[in-house]
Amino acid sequence: MTKTFLAIGGHVGDMELTTGCVLAAQSLKGDKIITLALTAGERGNPKGMSVADYRIQKIKEAETFASMLHGEAVVLDYQDGELPDNEEARIKVATLIRKYRPNVIFTHWKNSMHKDHAATSRIVVDAAFWAALDMGDKIPGTPHWAPVYFAENWEDREGFDPYVFVNCSDGYELWREAISKHWFIMNSPSFRYFDYYTHLSFVRGALSKNAHAQCFNFEGYQKFTKMMDGF
């Protein structure tokens, strides 16, 4: 049975890096992949390129990544660094959850050095809850529930417990090629994103006795419920 995976990040590239190997592996099984960025992450613009032009490029990069996984990319209109932690954002995300009806939702861990990441985590947790409730006319669509998995991110390390290791070995090569289409992943002067995340997949794979894996955490109460070996 085909499953749908919705990965929701603060910026284009966040979920592609932290969940992309798993997304690639699932896409090769025929599952549906949706990436949702609440901002484009446009303020990491290269020298000589305007923020506005880099936003256009980032959206194209999100679409390229998703298309390589036979999926779909959605980027909201919020500005990088100014993501509002408000009801409007929650309704937008809850509406998309009802639209795509995912089996699993991925997002940021709750603690982060980046305010957009922390805000995204709070927005997604609340939106997933709202999407499952009868909210009357407040949220369009039919109620839908999906569990929220929190991805491992170097900027979201405080209190993160690598609780579940998901084997993504089959998707590694596709993921490696797809993330190379993002300028910042390959060229950032501040952090070696490509090296860090590809090597991390080897480390997590070694710990879980796989070639490659990515890790996820849960809120404490979720750890007392049924856990899955993969999906």
N, C-alpha and C positions, 0 to 999 in steps of 0.2 A: 504494500500500500504506500503510495506516494505521500511524503511528509513535506511540510513547509517550515522553513527556518527564517526567522526575522531577527536580524542583527542591528541593534540601534546604538549608534555612537554619537558623541558630541560633535565630531568633525569627520569629514571624509577621510578615510584612512584608518581611523581608530579600530573599527571592527574588522576591516580587511586584514589588519595585522594580527589582532588578538584572537579572532575566531576564524580567519580566512582559510586556514588549513583544514579545519573541520568542515567549513562551508564547501570547500572544493571537494572534499571526500564525499560529502553527502550529495553534491551535484552530480558526481559520477555514478551515484546509485539511482539517479533519476529524480531526486528530490528538488523541490522548488526553493530558490534562494532569493531573499529580499534583503538589501542593505538600506538602512534609513539613517541619514546623517541629519542631526538637528541644526547644524551649521555646516558650511562648506570647509571651515578651517582656513579661510582665505588670508588671514593675517600672518601666515607663515610665508608670505610671498617672496619669491626669489628677488635678488638685487636686480633692479632695472625693470621689474614688472609691477604694475599697479595692483592694488588689492582687488579692484573690480575685475581686472583681466585674469588674475589668479583664481578668483571665484569661478569664472567661466571654465578655466582649465581644470580646476578641482572637480567640478560637476562632470566634465567629460571623462576624467580619470575614474570617477565612481561608476559611471555608465560602462566604461571599458571593462573594469574589473567584473562587474555584474554580468555583462554579456559573455565574458569568457567562461563564466559558470552557468550560462544559460538562464540567468536570473534577471532581476530588475533592481535598479537603484532609484531611491527617492532622496532628495535633498530639500529640507525646509528652508524658509527665507530668513531665518534668524541670523544675526551677525556674529561672527567669531568673537568670542570673549564677552559677548553681551546676551547670552542665552537667558531668557527670563524664566525664573522658577515659579511659574504661575499657572492658573487654571486653564488659560487658553492653550498653553503648550501641552498640558495633560489631555485636554479634549482632542487636540490634533493627533496626538500619538494613539490615544484610545480609539479614535475613529479609524486609523490605519490598522490597528490590531484587529478590529472587527472586519475591515475590508479584506485583509490577507489571511486571517484566521490561522495563525501559525500553530504548529505543534510545540515549538520551543521559541522562547525569546532570549536573545543574548544582549547584554548591555554592560556598562561600567560597574565596577565595585563602588561602594558608597563613599569610601574615603579616597581623596585624590589631592595632589598638589595643583590640579587644574580645575578652576571653578566650573567650567563647562562640563567636565566629566562628572563631578559630584552632583551638579544640577540635573544632568541627564539621568543619572542613576535614580534620583528621587522622582523625577518626572515619570520614568518608565515603570517603576514599582507602583506608583499610584495609578498610572494609566492602565496597567494590566489589571489592577483591581477594579477600576471603573468599567473597563471593557467587558467584564464578566457580569456586571450588575444591570438590572433594569433601571436605567437612568432617565426613563421617559424620553422626551424630545431633546435632551441635553447632548446626547451622543448618537449620531445616526448609525443605523445598522443593527444587526442582531447580536445580542450578547455572546461573547466568546471568551474562554479562559485558556491561558497557556502558562506553564512554569517559566520563571525568570532565572537564567543562569548568568552569573557575574564573571566576566572574562579577566584573564591575567594581563595586566598592563604595567609597564615599569613606572608610570606616573601615578598609579593607583595602588601602591604597594602596602600602605599602612593597614594592618589588620587582615590582609588578604591571606586566606588559607587555601592552598592548592588542594582542594577536597576531592575533586573528580578529575581523573585523567581520561581524555577521550582520544582514542587512536585515530589518527588522520593520515596514516602512512600512504594510503592510496592517493590522497589528494595533494601530497607535498609538491610534486613537480608542477602541477597546474597552479597551485597557490604561489609558488616561487616565481613563476612566469607572470602571473596576474599582478602581484604586488610590485613588480619591477616597472609597471606602467605609471606608477605614482612618482612624481618628481621628488617630493620631500623624502620618500622612503629611500631613494637611491642617492640623493644629493644634499640632504640636510647638513649644514655646517655645524650643527649643535649636537646631533646625536646620530649614531650609526644604526638606524632603524632596521635596515635589511639584515645586517649581520646579527643584531641582537635577537630579533624574532625568529629568524631561520635557525640560529644556533640553539635558541631556547627550545625549539621543537625537538631537536636532538636530545637535549637534556631531559625534557619531560618524557620523551619516548624511552630513553634508557631507564628511567625510574619506573615506568609502567610496562617494561619489557616489550616495547614496540619500536619500530624505526623512528616514528614521529608521533607526537601527541601535543595537545593543548589542554590547559587546565582551567577549571571553573570552580567557583565558590558559591555558597548559598547563605542566605540568612539563617541564623541559628535554628529557628523553629523548623526550617525545611530539612535540616539534617536528621530529623527524627521521622521523616516520611520516606517513602520508597525512593531509593536511588537507582539509577540506571547504569548498566554496563554499555556505554554507547547510547544509541537512541533507538 
